[in-house]
């Protein structure tokens, strides 16, 4: 991630494909600037629906 985003100046996201509660989609973690721990995590399905994981 550090090669794509400068985390000291921006918010950034990371994603990977997961299955959660029988839903398959991309997990999107949102990070605040200069942080190694996500501010929130979402699962986004191919049809555009999304749910907040935490």
C-alpha positions in Angstrom: 0.0 0.0 0.0 2.7 2.4 0.8 3.9 2.4 -2.8 0.5 3.5 -4.0 -0.5 5.9 -1.3 1.4 8.4 0.8 -0.4 7.7 4.1 1.1 10.7 5.8 -0.9 13.1 3.6 -4.0 11.2 2.5 -6.7 8.8 3.5 -6.4 5.5 1.6 -8.2 2.2 1.1 -7.2 -1.4 0.8 -9.3 -4.2 -0.6 -9.4 -7.9 -1.2 -12.1 -10.4 -2.2 -13.9 -12.1 0.8 -17.0 -14.0 1.6 -18.9 -12.8 4.7 -22.3 -14.2 5.9 -22.6 -16.0 2.5 -22.0 -12.7 0.7 -19.1 -12.6 -1.7 -17.6 -9.2 -2.5 -14.6 -6.9 -2.0 -13.6 -5.9 1.5 -12.7 -2.2 1.5 -10.8 -0.9 4.5 -10.6 2.9 4.9 -7.6 4.3 6.7 -7.1 7.8 8.1 -3.9 9.5 7.2 -0.8 8.4 9.0 -2.6 5.4 10.5 -1.9 1.7 10.2 -5.3 0.6 11.6 -8.5 1.0 9.5 -11.1 3.6 10.5 -13.8 1.3 9.0 -14.3 -1.8 6.9 -17.0 -2.5 4.3 -17.9 -5.3 1.9 -19.0 -4.2 -1.5 -20.8 -6.6 -3.8 -20.6 -6.7 -7.6 -24.2 -5.4 -7.8 -23.2 -2.2 -5.9 -24.7 -3.2 -2.6 -22.5 -2.7 0.4 -22.5 -3.4 4.1 -20.4 -2.0 6.9 -18.4 -4.8 8.6 -17.3 -2.6 11.5 
